[in-house]
């Protein structure tokens, strides 16, 4: 999610949380089947809380390329970033 996160930065994540606490605008870490581990911001949550829609910024992988993220792929929600 450059330039907000750079290679080598550390993301402190909360990995145990109820899905109901996820909100639009929060930054999450998730596994993507094609791109591996990613950090992105939540832009929408489906009505049944089954999938998330995410985005980065202009310098990162597009939301169209990422697609939707099932909740089972979420690793955690980013609480803090430590710069390298």
Helices and strands as residue ranges (DSSP letters): E 10-14, G 19-21, E 27-32, E 36-45, E 51-55, H 63-66, E 68-70, G 71-73, E 74-82
